[in-house]
Amino acid sequence: MKKTFVLLLTLSFIVAAQSAGNTGLSFLKLGFGARNIAMGDLGVTGISDVTALHYNPALLSKMKTPQLMFAHNEYIQDTRSESAGGSLFIYGLPFAVGVNTTSIDDIEVRTKPGEAEATFNANYFSSSLSTAFSVYDNVYIGVTAKFIHESMLTYKADGFGFDFGVLYTNLFEGLELGASMRNIGSMSEFDEEESTLPTDVRVGAAYNLEYGEGMADLMFTAGYQKYTDTDDNHFHLGLEYGFKDMIFLRGGYFTGYESKSFSGGFGVNYFGISFDYAFMPFDYDLGSSHILSMHYSFE
């Protein structure tokens, strides 16, 4: 019964992924947390912290303690993103709040060849509330509600979106399966048109292998992602090596993108405080993305 439930819900995500036209609000596609980005930015499985609110809210069910996280993403082409998340338990249920601000600075205005006549900034903001709960043994459902804002020059728009996720743990020891559908919603008119949210579907698996009597462990992640408004298909692979739950090395590979294909990074965990770094290079002289994040668990 449990396996049938997960399979049907996962298939329903894929069937629902129909073309929805060209999207805007690309800041919603940026990853959340250096660890996840370093491991290929799939995130639908393999997470047990507050960053799950961005990828698959059902993963919040794995949290054991309240948490806080902060992240800075120095993206390409003068794009910067700041993220924060916090979680707690209310009547035994996990709740998480997330905030993201993204800006693109010094966009030039030209009406004729030559020097720019002026510059302006584009600003984006989202806030979210997530929770998760059990529906069967080892089967969890999660939901996120989010508020979204964009502004540029004298134009601005607001909207709401929803994410839904499912998690199946302990299919056998160390293996979990997950699926999510994100950014389902709509925006008010921006100038004369509405921006379409970048709805996407993710399905994946994570396998954790401990060896050396708990001295080290390996985590493998793999999965599929698709934005519903495009014909592109993306496959993601991730790997994390951890030593004594203190030092971590990570790498990721993904397909279907014109300008990027891999990521990497490392992390250090000390008495419940984690510092993580991720690096993602881009082709065509676009530069590289550098992500720093800090995570604290209240033991």
N, C-alpha and C positions, 0 to 999 in steps of 0.2 A: 504493500500500500504506500509506504513512504517513497519508495523508488518511483512508483507510478506518479505520485503527486509532483515530485521534483521534475520528472521528465515532461509532464504535461505543462507545467508552468514555464519551463524553459522553452518548450516549443511555442507556447503562446507568445513569448517575447519575440521570437524570430518571425512568426507570422505577422505580428503587429508592426514589424519594421518595414513600412512601405515608404515610398518616396514622398517627401514633404516639401520639395522646392529648395531653393537656395537659402542657406542659413546665414545669420549674423551671429553676434555675441560669441565670437570665437574664444574669448577669455574663459568661457565655461569648459573649453576643451583642455585647458592647462591642468597639469597634474597637481596633486595635493600632498606635499611631504616629500623630502629628498629620498627616503628609502624606497617608496613606491616608484618614483621616477627612475631611480638607478636600476631597478629590476624590470624595466620595460614598460612601466606605466599602464599595466593592465588593471591591477588592484581589485579585481572582483573576488579573489581568494587570497589567502596567505597573509591577511592583515588581522591583528588582534588589538588594534589601538584606535584612537579617535579619528584618524585619517580615513577610516572606513566610511564615514559620512559622505565623502565625495564620490566613492566608487560603488559601494554596495552596502546600504545601511543594515542589511541583515547581519553583517560581520560584527556589528556592535554587540551582538549577543555573546561574543567571545571575551569581552572586556571583564576584568576582575576587580579593578579599582578605578576611581575617578582619575581623569587625566587632563593635561593641558598641553597644547602644542602651538608653536609659532614657526612660520616659514617665510623665507624671502626667495623669490625667483627673479634673477637678473636675466631676462629673456632677450631675444634678438631684436634688432631694429628699435632700440630705445623703449622697449616695453618692459615694465616692472610690475611685479605682482607680490602682494603681501597677503598672507593667509594666517588665520588663527582658528583654533578649535578647542572646545572644552566639553567634558562629559561628566555625568553624575548618575546616581541611581535614585529613582523615585518609586517607592512601593515595589522594589525589586526589579523594575524595568530600567534598562539603560536609555538615557537620553543624551544627545549630543547637539551642540550648537556650533555652527561654522560661519566664518566671515571671510570674504575675499574682496580686496580692492585691487584693481588693475588699471594702469594708466599708460598711455602712449604719448610721449612728450614731443613738443616742437614739430608738429605736423605743419608743413609749409603751405602757404596759400599763394597761388599764382594765377593770374588771368592773362599773362603774356610771357614770352620768353625773357629770361634774365633773372635778376635777384628776386627772392621771395618778398612779397608785399607784406606778409604778416605770418605769424605762427599761432597755433592753438594746440590744446591738449584734448585727447579723448579719454574719458573716465568711465569706469565700469565698477559696479558694486553688486555683491550678492550676499545674502544672509540665509541661513538654513537651520531647520530644526528636524532632528532625526530620532527614530526609536526603532527597536526590534523586539520581537517576542517569539516564543516557541509555539509551534502548531502541532508537532509530533516529536517523539524522541529523536534528537539529533537533526531536526528540521526546523529552520527559523525563517521568519519573514521580517523584512524591514521596509520602512517608508520614510521619505524625506520630503518636506515642504520647504520651498525657497522663495524669497523675494528677490527680484532682479531689477537693477536700474542701470541705464546708460545715458550719457550726456556728451554733447559735442557742440561747440559754438553755442547757439541759442536753442538748440534742439535737445529734447530729453524724452525718455520713455520709461515706463515701469511695467512690470509683469510678474507673473507667478509661474512656478514650475514644480514638478513632482518627480521623485525618483522612487522606484520599487526594486526590491531585491529579494533573493532567496538563497539560503545556504543549507547544505547538507554535509554534516561533519561525520567523521569516523565511518565512512563507507567501508574501509578497513583501516587499520592503525596507521596514522600519519597522513591519510588522504582526505581531502575535502573538495566539494564541488560547489560552484556558485554561479549565479546569473543575475543580471540587473538590466533595467531599462531606465535611462536617465533623461532629464530635461524634457519632460512632457508638459506642455503648457503654452502660453501665449503672452504677447506683449501689446501694450498700447501703441498707437501710431507714433513713429519717429519721423518728423517732417510729414510726409504724405503716405508713408508705407509702414507696415509692421515688420519688425525683425522676427525671423523664425528661429526658435530655439534649436540648437544642434542636438537633436535627439539621437541617442545611440544605444545599441544593444551590445552587451558583453556576456560571454559565457566562458568559464575557465575552471581550472583545477590546480590545486597546490598539494605537493607531497613533501613532508618533512621527515628527514632521516637523521636519527641520532646515532653516534658511534663514539668509540673511545670512552665508554662508560660515562657518557654525558659530558665529556670534555669539549666536544665539537658537534656541530650539526650542519646539515645541508638542507636548503629548501629549494625546490624546483617549482616554477609556476609556468603555465602554458594556457593559452586561450585565444578566443576569436572576438573581434570587435568590428562593428559596422555602424557608420553614421547613416541614418535612414534616408538622407537626401542625396546620397551619392551611390555610385556603383562600385566604389572601391571596397575591397575586403582587407582587413588588417589581422595578422597573426602575431601574437606576442609570446616571447619566451623570457623567463627571468631565472636568475640563480643567486642565492645568498649563501655564503660560508660564514658561520659564526664560531668563534673560539671562546669557550668559557662564558658565553653570554655577555662578553665584554667588547670584543673586537669583531667587526663584520666587514667582509668584502662582497661587492655586489656587481652584477652585470645584467644587461638586458638587450634583447634584439627584437625588432619589429619590422613588418613588411607593409607595403602598400602606400608608403609616403614618398613623395618625390625628393624631399630635401633632408630626410633623416632616416637612420636605420638602427642605431644602437645607442646605449647609454651605459654609464658605470658610476661607481661611487663607493663610499665606505662609511662606517659608523662606529661610534664609541659609546658604550653604555657604562655608567658608573653610578652606583647607588640610586638607581631609579631615574637618573637624568641621562638622556640620549642626545648626542650631537651627530647629525648626519649631513653628508654632502653628496650631491649628484652632479654629473657632467653630461651634457647632451650636445654633441657637435652637429652642425648643419652644413650641407653642401652649398655650392653656388656663392661662396664668400658671404654667406648670411651671418656668420659668426657662430657663437656657441652659447648655450644656456647653462647657467650656474645656479644651483639651488642649495640653500642652507636651511636646515630646520633644527629645532630644539623641542624635545618632548620630555614631559615630566609625569611620572605616575605617583599618586599618593598611596604609598604602601600602607 
